Amino acid sequence: MAGIDFCLDGLKKCRRTLELKDHTAAERWKLLHASMVENPARAGCVSGREVVLVDDVFTSGATFLEAARACLEAGAKTVSVMALARAAKPADLVCSVAGMTRLAQIENRRR
């Protein structure tokens, strides 16, 4: 209705990961690292585009970080994130800040 392109399956998991619910933010990031790639069936869907990732709950940010990394590696111009709710404790955000620094490094390498 808004005239915005979307792709519900632009990313896919490329390896199995453990359930995240009983892990710290740092452990979640390690468990998810390099676990997502661009879906080959949707190759090119993020390349050169401004991407917005949407999730139901922001917990530690690890899933957003991994998805954003995969989008940037696939050629996304920018990646923004949006969640409907936040469940993270302030201490968990340390992982997110470190992860965002890593994403900035990926983006800078692409330029």
Secondary structure, DSSP 8 states (H G I E B T S, - for coil): -------TTSEEESS-----TTS-HHHHHHHHTT-EEE-GGGTTSSTTSEEEEEEEEESSSHHHHHHHHHHHHTT-SEEEEEEEEE---GGGHHHHHHHHHHHHHHHHHH-
